[in-house]
């Protein structure tokens, strides 16, 4: 059975927006409706611990300036059974191995697991795995091996006849593995997640084990799931990367450029009753502003646990939906977090495409 079920294109050729079950606009309501009327400010981050183990590391993926604290409250799930969406911005990533920043989003997703992982928790881990980089453990000195042109012997675990590649969300998780087996002739190497996934899928591996020595906070992602992840993903992770980076005044333009360049996108569809029309999920503010929910990967939608189904939306369909419905305020991308709202003004390059397509040929 396919991981991501899709509706036929005829169910929603255009991204019409008529959906009663909506997500409140980010910042309009607190996460807990029974709590205070304003979201509590994020506490000051504690100093990041340094991993003091004998590993070599070299600056690469994940090194960079700190990410600021989230600046506003996240949106609220529309239904009690739905997952509470995450923060607008990615959390600050500590540098627990000198020169390499942790993947804080992945670490937070793994930290939610207690006991046997639930399917929804694994979906959340899988979507956050696509948010940047991971640490790999290499036998020996990775820098010296690369200089000599040798292959890097990645740490693996055996499960029956299968080999699973070990990967880590950060330095502390990697340190736990080193302390568990006592093999300190080890190097830590940061790698882009797409490079890891391609390596696993092209090799004789059965999947990935994330943070294997972290007790309950570990996860096994089988090869079949990894294949579905890669099949649906933007190979360049353009929008996801922009959402995880430090927000600047150019972030909206960067994301709009990716949309114009036809980065893959999905919308959330559902039927309110059997045989009824297909509805498309929106986010609405208390003032009635409407934002079409758009997702960078089907996992971003499925992890919300709302029972919606992902449906691909092309750049042309999104452009037409915005142009034909002036009451749409804009779009909300990846409500599970990190997320962003884009207004009609910011989306003008996308809306203009529909106007150009509708113009008669000269």
C-alpha positions as CSV (number, residue, x, y, z in Angstrom):
1,X,0.0,0.0,0.0
2,X,1.3,3.4,-0.9
3,X,2.2,5.6,2.1
4,X,0.7,8.7,0.6
5,X,-2.8,8.2,-0.9
6,X,-3.9,10.8,-3.4
7,X,-7.3,11.9,-4.7
8,X,-7.8,12.0,-8.5
9,X,-7.0,15.3,-10.1
10,X,-10.7,15.7,-11.1
11,X,-11.6,16.1,-7.4
12,X,-9.8,19.4,-7.2
13,X,-8.4,20.7,-10.5
14,X,-8.4,24.2,-9.0
15,X,-7.5,25.0,-5.4
16,X,-11.0,26.2,-4.4
17,X,-11.2,27.0,-0.7
18,X,-14.3,26.1,1.1
19,X,-13.6,24.3,4.3
20,X,-15.3,24.7,7.7
21,X,-12.6,22.9,9.7
22,X,-9.8,25.4,9.8
23,X,-6.7,26.2,11.7
24,X,-6.7,29.6,13.5
25,X,-4.3,32.0,12.1
26,X,-0.8,32.0,13.7
27,X,-0.6,34.4,16.6
28,X,-4.4,34.8,17.0
29,X,-5.0,32.2,19.8
30,X,-2.8,30.5,22.4
31,X,-1.9,26.9,21.9
32,X,-4.0,25.9,24.9
33,X,-7.5,27.4,24.6
34,X,-7.9,27.0,28.4
35,X,-4.6,28.8,29.1
36,X,-3.8,32.5,29.2
37,X,-4.9,34.8,26.4
38,X,-1.3,35.4,25.2
39,X,1.4,32.9,24.5
40,X,4.1,32.8,27.1
41,X,7.5,34.1,26.0
42,X,10.2,31.5,25.2
43,X,12.6,31.0,28.1
44,X,16.2,32.0,27.7
45,X,18.2,29.1,26.2
46,X,20.6,27.4,28.6
47,X,24.3,27.3,27.6
48,X,24.8,24.4,25.2
49,X,26.9,21.6,26.7
50,X,30.0,20.6,24.8
51,X,30.7,16.9,23.9
52,X,34.0,16.1,25.4
53,X,34.9,12.8,23.6
54,X,37.9,12.0,21.4
55,X,36.3,12.6,18.0
56,X,37.6,14.6,15.2
57,X,35.2,17.0,13.5
58,X,35.4,19.4,10.7
59,X,33.2,22.5,10.0
60,X,30.6,21.9,7.3
61,X,26.9,21.3,7.3
62,X,25.1,22.9,10.2
63,X,27.8,25.5,11.0
64,X,26.6,29.0,11.0
65,X,25.1,31.8,13.1
66,X,22.6,31.1,15.8
67,X,18.9,31.0,15.0
68,X,16.8,33.5,17.0
69,X,14.0,32.5,19.4
70,X,10.6,32.2,17.7
71,X,9.0,35.6,17.6
72,X,5.4,34.7,17.8
73,X,3.0,32.0,18.9
74,X,2.2,29.0,16.6
75,X,-1.1,28.4,15.0
76,X,-3.6,26.3,16.9
77,X,-4.9,22.9,15.7
78,X,-8.5,23.1,14.5
79,X,-9.5,19.8,16.0
80,X,-8.9,18.3,19.5
81,X,-7.4,15.2,18.0
82,X,-5.0,17.1,15.8
83,X,-1.3,17.6,16.5
84,X,-0.4,20.9,18.1
85,X,1.6,22.8,15.4
86,X,5.1,23.8,16.2
87,X,6.9,27.1,16.4
88,X,7.1,29.6,13.5
89,X,10.9,29.5,13.6
90,X,13.4,26.7,14.2
91,X,14.8,26.5,17.7
92,X,18.3,27.6,18.4
93,X,20.7,24.8,17.4
94,X,23.5,24.2,20.0
95,X,27.0,23.2,18.9
96,X,27.7,20.1,21.0
97,X,30.5,19.0,18.7
98,X,32.8,22.0,18.0
99,X,32.2,23.2,14.4
100,X,28.9,21.2,13.9
101,X,25.5,22.4,14.9
102,X,22.9,20.0,16.1
103,X,19.7,19.3,14.1
104,X,17.4,20.7,16.9
105,X,14.2,20.0,14.9
106,X,15.0,16.3,14.5
107,X,16.2,16.1,18.1
108,X,12.9,17.6,19.4
109,X,10.9,15.2,17.3
110,X,12.8,12.2,18.7
111,X,12.3,13.5,22.2
112,X,8.6,13.1,21.9
113,X,8.9,9.3,21.7
114,X,8.2,7.4,24.9
115,X,8.2,3.6,24.7
116,X,7.1,2.1,21.4
117,X,6.9,4.9,18.8
118,X,3.5,5.6,17.5
119,X,3.0,5.9,13.7
120,X,2.3,9.6,14.1
121,X,5.5,10.1,16.0
122,X,7.5,8.4,13.3
123,X,5.9,10.5,10.6
124,X,6.9,13.6,12.6
125,X,10.5,12.3,12.9
126,X,10.5,11.6,9.2
127,X,9.4,15.1,8.2
128,X,11.9,16.7,10.5
129,X,14.6,14.5,9.2
130,X,14.1,16.4,5.9
131,X,14.8,19.7,7.6
132,X,18.6,19.9,7.1
133,X,21.5,17.7,8.1
134,X,22.5,14.8,10.4
135,X,25.6,13.5,12.1
136,X,27.2,10.3,10.9
137,X,29.7,8.2,12.8
138,X,32.8,7.1,10.9
139,X,35.3,4.5,12.1
140,X,38.8,6.2,12.2
141,X,39.7,9.7,11.3
142,X,37.3,10.9,8.6
143,X,39.5,13.8,7.6
144,X,42.5,11.6,7.0
145,X,40.5,9.0,5.2
146,X,39.1,11.6,2.8
147,X,42.5,13.0,2.2
148,X,43.7,9.5,1.2
149,X,40.7,9.1,-1.1
150,X,39.4,6.2,0.9
151,X,35.7,5.3,1.5
152,X,34.3,6.3,4.8
153,X,33.3,3.3,6.9
154,X,29.9,4.4,8.3
155,X,28.7,2.9,11.6
156,X,25.9,0.4,11.0
157,X,23.7,-1.8,13.1
158,X,22.6,-5.4,12.2
159,X,19.0,-6.4,12.4
160,X,18.7,-10.0,11.2
161,X,20.1,-10.0,7.7
162,X,19.7,-6.2,7.4
163,X,22.2,-3.5,7.9
164,X,20.9,-0.1,9.2
165,X,22.9,3.0,8.9
166,X,23.3,4.9,12.2
167,X,22.6,8.6,12.1
168,X,22.4,11.2,14.9
169,X,20.5,14.4,15.6
170,X,23.4,15.9,17.5
171,X,26.6,15.5,19.4
172,X,25.0,14.3,22.7
173,X,23.2,11.5,20.9
174,X,26.4,10.5,19.2
175,X,28.3,10.7,22.5
176,X,25.8,8.3,24.0
177,X,26.7,5.7,21.3
178,X,30.4,6.1,21.8
179,X,30.0,5.6,25.6
180,X,27.8,2.6,25.0
181,X,30.3,0.7,22.9
182,X,33.5,2.2,24.1
183,X,34.9,2.7,20.6
184,X,36.5,6.1,20.8
185,X,38.4,5.8,17.5
186,X,35.5,7.7,15.9
187,X,34.9,10.8,13.8
188,X,31.7,12.9,13.7
189,X,30.7,14.1,10.3
190,X,27.9,16.4,9.4
191,X,26.1,15.5,6.1
192,X,23.1,17.0,4.2
193,X,20.2,14.7,4.8
194,X,19.6,14.1,1.0
195,X,23.1,12.8,0.7
196,X,22.5,10.4,3.5
197,X,19.1,9.2,2.0
198,X,20.6,8.7,-1.4
199,X,23.5,6.7,0.1
200,X,21.2,4.5,2.0
201,X,18.8,3.9,-0.9
202,X,21.6,3.2,-3.4
203,X,23.3,0.7,-1.0
204,X,22.5,-2.7,0.6
205,X,20.9,-1.1,3.7
206,X,17.5,-1.7,5.2
207,X,17.0,1.8,6.6
208,X,18.3,4.2,9.2
209,X,18.5,4.1,13.0
210,X,18.3,7.6,14.5
211,X,20.0,8.2,17.9
212,X,20.4,4.5,18.6
213,X,21.7,4.8,22.1
214,X,19.2,7.4,23.3
215,X,16.8,5.0,25.0
216,X,13.1,5.7,24.1
217,X,14.2,8.7,22.0
218,X,15.3,6.6,19.1
219,X,13.6,5.7,15.8
220,X,14.1,3.2,13.0
221,X,13.0,4.4,9.6
222,X,12.7,1.5,7.1
223,X,13.9,1.8,3.5
224,X,10.3,1.7,2.2
225,X,9.5,4.9,4.1
226,X,12.8,6.5,3.0
227,X,11.9,5.7,-0.7
228,X,8.5,7.4,-0.3
229,X,10.1,10.4,1.4
230,X,12.6,10.9,-1.5
231,X,10.0,10.3,-4.2
232,X,7.9,13.3,-3.0
233,X,10.6,15.7,-1.9
234,X,12.1,18.7,-3.6
235,X,15.7,17.4,-4.2
236,X,17.0,20.9,-3.3
237,X,14.8,21.3,-0.2
238,X,14.5,25.0,-1.2
239,X,11.5,26.0,0.8
240,X,12.3,23.8,3.8
241,X,15.8,25.2,4.0
242,X,14.4,28.8,3.9
243,X,11.9,27.9,6.7
244,X,14.7,26.4,8.9
245,X,17.2,29.2,8.4
246,X,17.4,32.4,10.4
247,X,14.5,34.6,9.2
248,X,15.4,37.8,7.4
249,X,13.5,40.4,5.4
250,X,14.5,38.4,2.3
251,X,13.0,35.1,3.5
252,X,9.6,35.6,1.9
253,X,11.2,36.5,-1.5
254,X,13.4,33.4,-1.3
255,X,10.3,31.2,-0.8
256,X,8.3,32.9,-3.5
257,X,11.2,32.4,-5.9
258,X,11.1,28.7,-5.1
259,X,7.4,28.6,-5.8
260,X,7.8,30.3,-9.1
261,X,10.6,27.8,-9.9
262,X,8.0,25.1,-9.3
263,X,9.1,23.6,-6.1
264,X,6.8,20.7,-5.2
265,X,3.8,21.7,-3.1
266,X,0.7,20.0,-1.7
267,X,-2.7,21.1,-0.3
268,X,-4.9,19.3,2.3
269,X,-8.2,18.0,1.0
270,X,-11.1,16.1,2.6
271,X,-14.8,15.5,2.3
272,X,-17.1,16.8,5.0
273,X,-19.6,13.9,4.2
274,X,-19.7,10.9,2.0
275,X,-20.4,11.9,-1.6
276,X,-20.1,15.6,-0.7
277,X,-17.8,18.1,-2.3
278,X,-14.0,18.1,-1.6
279,X,-12.9,20.8,0.8
280,X,-9.5,22.4,0.9
281,X,-8.0,23.3,4.3
282,X,-7.5,26.9,5.2
283,X,-6.2,28.9,8.1
284,X,-8.4,31.7,9.3
285,X,-7.8,34.6,11.6
286,X,-10.2,36.0,14.2
287,X,-10.7,38.9,11.9
288,X,-11.7,36.5,9.0
289,X,-8.5,36.7,7.0
290,X,-8.1,33.5,5.0
291,X,-4.8,31.7,4.3
292,X,-4.7,28.6,2.0
293,X,-2.6,25.9,3.7
294,X,0.2,24.7,1.6
295,X,2.7,21.9,2.4
296,X,6.3,21.2,1.2
297,X,5.8,17.4,1.6
298,X,2.9,15.1,2.2
299,X,4.6,14.2,5.6
300,X,4.0,17.8,6.7
301,X,0.3,17.3,6.4
302,X,0.1,13.7,7.6
303,X,2.0,14.5,10.8
304,X,-0.8,16.9,11.8
305,X,-3.1,13.9,12.3
306,X,-6.2,15.7,11.0
307,X,-7.4,13.0,8.7
308,X,-6.8,15.1,5.6
309,X,-5.2,13.8,2.4
310,X,-2.4,15.4,0.5
311,X,-3.1,16.5,-3.1
312,X,-0.3,18.0,-5.3
313,X,-0.9,21.5,-6.4
314,X,1.0,23.0,-9.4
315,X,2.3,26.5,-9.6
316,X,-0.3,27.2,-12.2
317,X,-3.1,26.0,-9.9
318,X,-1.9,28.0,-7.0
319,X,-1.6,31.1,-9.1
320,X,-5.1,30.6,-10.5
321,X,-6.6,30.0,-7.0
322,X,-5.0,33.3,-5.7
323,X,-6.0,35.3,-8.8
324,X,-9.6,34.0,-8.8
325,X,-10.3,34.6,-5.1
326,X,-9.3,38.1,-4.1
327,X,-10.6,37.3,-0.6
328,X,-7.7,34.9,0.0
329,X,-5.2,36.9,2.2
330,X,-2.4,34.6,1.3
331,X,-0.9,31.2,2.1
332,X,0.3,29.4,5.2
333,X,3.2,27.0,4.5
334,X,3.8,23.9,6.7
335,X,1.6,24.7,9.7
336,X,3.3,21.9,11.8
337,X,6.4,24.2,11.9
338,X,8.6,25.8,11.1
339,X,5.9,27.8,9.2
340,X,5.5,31.1,7.4
341,X,2.6,33.2,6.1
342,X,2.9,34.9,2.8
343,X,0.5,37.7,1.9
344,X,-0.9,38.5,-1.5
345,X,1.6,41.4,-1.8
346,X,4.5,39.0,-1.2
347,X,2.9,36.5,-3.6
348,X,2.5,39.0,-6.4
349,X,5.0,37.2,-8.7
350,X,2.9,34.1,-8.4
351,X,-0.4,35.8,-8.9
352,X,1.0,37.6,-12.0
353,X,1.6,34.2,-13.6
354,X,-2.1,33.6,-13.8
355,X,-2.8,37.0,-15.2
356,X,-0.1,36.4,-17.9
357,X,-1.6,32.9,-18.7
358,X,-5.1,34.4,-19.1
359,X,-4.0,37.2,-21.4
360,X,-4.8,36.6,-25.1
361,X,-1.8,35.8,-27.3
362,X,-0.5,38.9,-29.1
